[in-house]
Amino acid sequence: MRVMLAKLLLEKPDLLMLDEPTNHLDLPSIRWVEQYLRSYEGAVLVVSHDRRFLDQVCLTMVEVAQQSLIVYPGNYSNYLDEKALRSEIHNNAFQNQQQKIKQSEQFINRFRAKSTKARQVQSRIKSLERMDKIEEISDTVAPVNFRFDFSQKSGRFVSTLKDVSKSYGSLEIFQQASALIERGDKIALIGANGKGKSTLLRIISGNESIGGESQLGYNVNMAFYAQHQLESLNVDNEILEELKQAGSGKSDLELRGVLGCFLFREEDVFKKIKVLSGGEKSRVALAKTMISEANFLLLDEPTNHLDMQSVQILIQALNQYKGSFLIVSHDRHFISKVANKIWYIQGKELKSYPGNYQEYEYWRSQQAPTKTLEKTGAKPKVQKKKKPTIQSPSEPLKELQKSLTTIENQITSCEALKNELEVKLSDPKVFSDPSLLEETTEAFQKNQEKLNHLNEQWETLATKIDGISTEK
């Protein structure tokens, strides 16, 4: 997926069209694509269900609704606010029109038989016939009313990993890794692909041979959802029949309630599995997982192939779920809404952050900035650099330091201008004016080139000063 995306980006087309570009990408790759697209010179049209990605990349949202394309200026968060406002105005107009219709109908029914009111009655009838009816907007996100209960509560310790080692040939995934999942933990396991996240889920589920110990706790009833489970669905079954065979013992009415929460309503429940889309199959497999009465869930990329409405429903379901779960996901919005603890893999060990994803992101941004810069190859920020300590400076050293200070001031000015231009580029007024957009984009690019050049100069001077200082 990354190779295909890189090949496409290198062609630098005038119009770049991306259909679900973040599916199967890990978090570092998603962040890189976001940065690339923000500075991309051409036009970009994206279909995506990744809310955070849309917030970071897009300046205009186009919604497909009621057989129409509805344009909203701004990113996805702005779209939600604007849509809520438009919906409120629309619904008020709908209610007002319904009141007028009701009053006209009452007048018609009351005076239809009176000859003295015949002209007025006919006028009201024609007025109703000519009226452009306002359609009522229904809430697209159905609340999850079904309670995902289980018959027995687990013990305090749900899963224990002790000194776990795992290798595939010469490739070592884990070395003496240890971790503990307690009752009530809602954990998101994040990180780059290939680090062993899915392997860890299989280890906990007992489907991988390992060195060390992996043990489930007392009264733990586990359910495991992964993409391969879509293949295990019986394609000849109807949806309702497939859920019956899950062995939950629930009645047809209860199962239809569950399926309603996953957007299968009325006659939809009688569709054959073979005619469902990938997203619909994912919803069926998720519904099977949620009715299993498991008090411990392992979910591997549950939001892949789900649309935003389905993701929101899954968020609601997991928020009311009383058990424990461990989720592998690269969907930052999803993680931020469901997880109370973050796991990540570092140095072949499992690390844990005891907080939600927003807190984890802030904490990560404050940790070891120098190491992060070395790994990413990014230019260091001036404010994070310490001026070299100079003892008994000579004249050349003073001149160099004076030049360094001048460059630092120029960098500060460029960074301030960059922030201003970024705000302008996100302004719908600028975006809707081609000449102003071109002018602002050109200013942004020139400023970025100047900033890159100044950073290089700063690095060269800082190295010289450091060398002179060391010699002294």
N, C-alpha and C positions, 0 to 999 in steps of 0.2 A: 504493500500500500504506500509506504514511504517512498520507494523507488519510483513508482508510477507518478506520484504527486510531484516529486522532484523533477522528473523528466518533463512534465507539463509546465511547471513553473519556469524552467530554463528556456522554454520557447518564447516567453515574454509576449503573449498575444495581446492585441488591443482590448479584447473582451475575454475574460477568464470566467468560465462557468463551472462551478463546483457543486456536485451533488453529494451531500453528506460527507464532506472531506475529513471530518474528525472521527468517523467510525473506524475502529481498530487502531487509532493512533494513541500512543501513550501521552502522558502529560507534558514531558519535555518537547515532544514533537508538536503537540497542539500549540504550546506557547510559541515555538519557533514559527509555525505557520501564521499565527496571529501577528507576530512582529513583521513578517515578510509582507503580508497582505496590507497592513496599515500603511506601508511605504510604497506599495505597488503603484506604478504610474498609470496603468490601464484601468479599465472598468472591471468590476468584479460582481458577478451574480452568484449568490450562494443559496442553496437549499440546505437547511440544517435544523436539527432539533436540539442543538447544544446552545442553551441560553447564554452562558458565559461567553462562548465564542462569538455569538451574534453581537453581544454588547461590546466586545473588544474590537470587532472588525467593521461592522456595518454602520452606514450613515443614514440609510433609508430602509424601511421595512415595507414589504408588499404582502398583504394577507389575501389568501384565496378564501372568499366567504360568499355564500348565497349566489354562486355562479358569477361572481364578479371579482375584480382585482381592486383592493382598497389600499391606497398608498398612505403611509405614515412617515413623517420626517423623524430622524433620530434613530438611536439604537433600540434594542429590544426592550430595555427598561422604560424608555420614553414611549415606545409603542404601547406597553401595558397601561401606562398612565393615560395616554391619549385615547386608547380604546375604551377604557373605563369611563372617561368623560363623555366620549361620543355615545357610548351605550346608554348612559344616564339621560343625555339629551334626547336620544332616539326613543327611549322607553317613556319619557315624559310626553313626547309628541304622540306616541302610540296611545297612552292612557287618555290624553286630551281628545284624540280623534274618536276613541271608543266611546267616550262620554257624549260627544256630539252625535255619533251614530245612534246611540241608545235614545237620546232625546228626540231625534228625528223620527225614529221608529215608533216611539211612544206617541208622538204627535200624529203620525200617519194612522196608526191603529185606532187612536181615539176619535179622529175626525174624518175617517175614510167615508163613512156613510152620510155625512152632512154635506148637502149641496153647496151651502154657503162657504164651506172651507175647501171645496174641490180644487180650486186653482192653487191654493197654498199647499194642499196635499200633493198634487202633481209636481209642484216646484220642489218639494222636499224629496220626492221619489227620484226625480231627475238629478238632483244634487247628489244623492247617494250613489246613483249609477255612474256619475262623472268623477266621483271622488277617487283620488289615487290612494289606495289603501296602504297604510304603513304596516309592515310585517313586524310581529313581535320577535324580539331577540331572546333566545333561550340561553341559559348558562351552559357553556360547552363542557365544563368540568363537573361531572356528577359527583356528589359527595359519596364517600364509601360508608354505607350504612351497615354492612355486614361485619360482625365481630369475628375476628380470626382467633378463636379460642383454642386452647389445648387442655386435655384432661388432667395432665399431671405437670407440676412445677419441677424444674430441675433443681439439683443441689446448688450450693453456692458456687462451686467451681465447675464450669461447663466443659472446658477443654484445657489440658495441660501439656505443654511441649517442654521437654527437658533434654538439653544437649543433643538436639537433632542435627544430623549431618545427612546430606543428600548430594549425590553426584550422578551425572550421566556420562560415563566414561571418564575422560580427563576434565570434563566441565564440572566444576564444583559449584553447587547452588547455595547450600547451607553448611556452616561449620560450627558445631556446638551452639546452635541457636536454641534459645529458651523463651517461652512466653506463657501467659496465663489469661484465659478468658473467664470472666466471672458473670454470674447471672445478672442480667440487665445491661450488659455491655452491648453497644451498637457500634461496631467497629468498621471503618473503611480502610482497606489495604490499598495503598497507592504506590506509584513509582513507574519507572520505565519498563517497557516490555523486555522480556528475557531475563528479568531479575529473579523470577521464581514465584510470582504471586499465585498463579493458577496451580503450580506445583504444591504450594503451601495448603491450598484448599483441599487438594487430593490427599495430602499427608494427614490432615485433620480428619478427613472422611474415612481414612483407613485404606485408601486405594493406591498407596505408594509404599514400597519397601524403603526403610530408612535405617540409619544408625541412630541410637538414642531412643527416647520414649515419646509417644504421642498417645494420650489417653483421654477418653471422654469421661465426664463426671457422672455422679449418681443421678438416675432418672432422666438422663438426657435423651431426647428423641429428636434425631437430626433429619433434615431434608436438604438436598443438594440440588441447586439449579445451575446449569451450565448450557452453553449454546448447543452442545451435542444432544441435549435432551429433546430438542426440536425433532431430531431424526428418530427418536424413540416413540413419537406419537403415531398411533395407528391411523394411517391416512384414509382408511375406509370407514372409520367411526364418525358419527356426528359429534359435534362439540359436547353436547350434554352427555352423550354416551361415554365419551372419553373421560369426563370427570367422574361419572358413576364408577368406572373401572379403577379409579384411584383408591377405592376402598375406604373412604372416609365415613361411610354409613349415613351420609346426609340425604335428606329427602330431595325429590325433584325441585320442590319449591325453594329449598335452601340453596341448592346448586344453581338454580336460575338467578337467585339473588346474588350469588358470588359472581356469576358470569355478567350480570348487569353492572356490577362494579368494574368489570374489565371490558365494558362497552359492547357486550354481546346481549342484545335485547330482543324480546319478542321472538320472531321466527328465526333470528340469527343463530339461536342455539341449536338449530337443526341442520346447519351447514355442515358439509363434509370437511374433514381436516384437509383433504387433498386440494380443495379450492381456495384455501386461505392464503393470504400473503405472509411474508416472513414476519412482519410485525404482529399479525393476528395469531400466528402460531406461537410467537413468543408470549403473547398474552394468555393463551390457553395453557402453555407450560407453566407460566407463573401462577395462574389460578390453581393448577394441580398442586404446585408446591405449597401455596398458602392454605389449602384445605387439608393438608396432610396431618394437622394437629401436632406438628413438630414444635418443640419449644426452643429449638436451635436451628437457624437457617444459615446455609452457605450459599451465597449468590455470586456467580461469576459473570460479570458484565450484564446485569439484568436489563439495562436501559438500551442496549444495542438493538436497533431496528424498531424501537418504540417511538411513536410520535409524542409531541409535548403533552397532549391530553393524557395519554397512557402513562407517561412518566409521572405526571402530577397525581394520578390515581394511585400509582405504586407508592409514591411518597406518603400519601394519606394513609394507605394501608399499613406501611411500615411504622408510621408514627403512632398508630393505635395498637400495634403489635406489642404484646407484653413479654415476649420471650427475648432471646439474645440472638444476634446475628453478626456474621462477618461477610463483608461485601468487597469484591474487587470491582473497581469502577474508575473510569477517567472522566466521568461527568461531574464537573466541579459543583454545579448548582445542585445536582442530586445528592452528592456527598454532604454538602453544607446543610441540607435540610434533614438528613436522617441520622448522621453519625455523631456520637458523643465522645469518640476516641479515634485517633488516627494511628495506623501502623504503617511502617515503611521498612524496606530492606536496605541495609547499609553494611558493607564489609562482610557479607555472607551471614549477617546476624539480623534478628528481628528487633526493630526499635519501636517504641511506643510514645506517642504524645497524648497526654491526658486532657484533651479538650477538643472542641469542634474544628472544622476545617478552616474557618476564618481566623481563629486564634493560631492554628498551626501555620498558616501562610505568613502571618505577621511574625511569629517566632522564627520561622525559617529565614525570613528576609533579614533578621537581625543577627543570624548566626554566621560566623566565619565568612565575612564578605570577601576577604582576600582569597580564600580557597575557592569560593564560588566563581570569582572572576577568573582564576586560573583555569578552572574546568571549562568555563564557557568561552574563554578567549575575549571577554568583553573589556572595553576600555575602563580603567578605574575612574571613579568620580573624584573630583578634586577635594571635596570636603572630607573624604575618607582617607586621604593621604596625609601623612604627617611630614612636615618640613624636616629635611635632614638637619641633624644637630651639627653645628659648625663651631669648632673651637679655634680662636685666634684667626679669624678670616682674613685672607689677603685681599688685595684690590680686585684681581680677577674673580675671586669667589663672591665678593660683594656685588660685582656687576652681574654675575650669573644669577644670584639670588634676586636681584632687582628685576631682571628679565623674567624670572620665574613668577614673581608676584604680579607683574604686568599681565602675563599670560593667564594667570589664575583669575584675575579680574575680568579679562576678556571672555574666558570660559563661563564665568558666572553670568555675564551679560547674554552670551549666546544661549545658555540653558534657560534663562528667563524668557528670551524671545521665542525659543522653541516651545515652551509651555503656552505662550500667548497664541502662537500659530496653530498649535494642536487644538486649542479651544475654538479658534476660528474655523478650522477644517471640520469640526463636529457641529458647527452651526448650520441648521437647515437653510438659512438665508444665503449663506455663502455657497452651500452645496447646490442650490437651485439656480445660481447665477454662474453660467459657464465661464465668463470672462473673469469674474472675481475669484472663482475656484482655481482657474489656471494661474492667476496672479499670486494667490496665497500659496498654492502648491509649489510654484517656482521659488518663492521666498523661503519656504520651508526647506526645500532641497539645498538651496545656496547656504542657508544658515547651518544645515546639518554637515555640509562639506567643510565649512569653516570650522565648525566645532570639532570634527574629526581631525583636521589639520592642527588645530590648537592642542588637542590631546596628545598628538604625536610629538609636537614641539615640547610640551610639558614633560613628557616621558624622557625625551632626549636630554633636556636640561637637568631634570632630577637625577638622572643616571650620572651625568658629569659631576654635579655637585656632590653626590654620594661618593663618587670615586676620589675626588679631591679631598673630601673630608676624611676618608679612610686613610689616604696617604699621609695626611697631616698627623 
